[in-house]
Amino acid sequence: MRVLVVDDTVVFRRVVSDALAGLPGVEVVGTASNGKLALVRMCALRPDLVTLDIEMPEMNGIEVLEAMVPAGLKAGVVVLSAVTTRGGEMTVRALELGAFDFITKPDRGTSAENLAYLRESLQPMIRAFERRRDIRAMLGQGKGVPLPADVPAARPAPIPPVRQIARRPASGATPLVLIGVSTGGPAALAALLPALPPDLNAPVLIVQHMPPMFTKPLAASLARKTALPVKEAQHGEVAQANCIYLAPGGSQMKVVAGTRGETILRITDDPPENGCKPAVDYLFRSAALQFPGRAVATILTGMGNDGTAGLRLLKRGGCRSIAQDEATSVVFGMPKEAIAAGLIDTVAPLDRIAAAIVRSVREGGA
């Protein structure tokens, strides 16, 4: 894996290069101190992957990403971002432009601690990127995508057009649409959510793995693309049908039943689960305990196995479950684990998941 390191500070160029140099199978082929120089070196060196500082003078990371397509540069990009409001906004835009993933820059700790943090963050990203590159190469050659040995083969369930789906009976309890997503999430959500109809008649609750300062700009960006309103969830508010709620970065989100059966959102500072805060399992588990049998749960692209344990509880109550397929996932980690556990009813490409959600909602969830 040939990597180009781009950052406007010599300290970060050095520490990122050192972090990468300690990973097996990775070669740092060069560095660049600004966006203009980065494009020149991408053309000359043809790296597989670029670590890209998002805030730089002369030409920032967004401008680099926008220039890569017309220049025919196909390297993957991992963005390095500061944990600030502007950094969050620019990172969300970078992910929408096709960046593979992002890392927040360490702003405290010793040099050794920062080096260890970057190495631990970059290693799984690089392995996941290698897997995606291999999958895309197979698809480009007209080959099918082989599932890993521990994942049972599954065919996507047929999904009828939305207009042919019978409406959910008015007497039934309002379903909850739950979505868990990680790496590749902003682009996946930007494709999925606009396909949901304005009369979905269910609240949509999303856990996207992100730190503080990132989920609010993501919600704002998604709101500009969808017919349904999108917002960062607030503690104590009642989840309304036909509204999309995003778990705040760095917090946990759960649902509890109100005195009249309404769905109340609780935002907590409970510990991370599966190394994640917000965590998909945390939300799924609360829905399983408070609203058994009412959830339509979807697992989208992402690293790790967050969501599988919570989905197991949801399935005991009879929920309907959907997973994104490997061919359209940026990282087939979270969906793979749920499929391997036998917890998924429908495996579908990203462009068919909205129809699967609508069908499940209008048939009553289970």
URLIN-V328201 format. One record per helix or strand of 3 or more residues. SS is the DSSP state (helix for helix, strand for strand). FROM is the first residue (numbers start at 1). TO is the last residue. If there is no record, write none. Layout:
SS,FROM,TO
SS,FROM,TO
This chain:
strand,2,6
helix,10,21
strand,27,32
helix,35,45
strand,49,53
helix,61,70
strand,76,81
helix,85,96
strand,101,104
helix,111,140
helix,162,164
strand,176,181
helix,185,195
strand,203,208
helix,215,223
strand,229,232
strand,243,246
strand,252,257
strand,263,268
helix,280,290
strand,295,299
helix,308,316
strand,320,324
helix,334,340
strand,346,348
helix,350,362
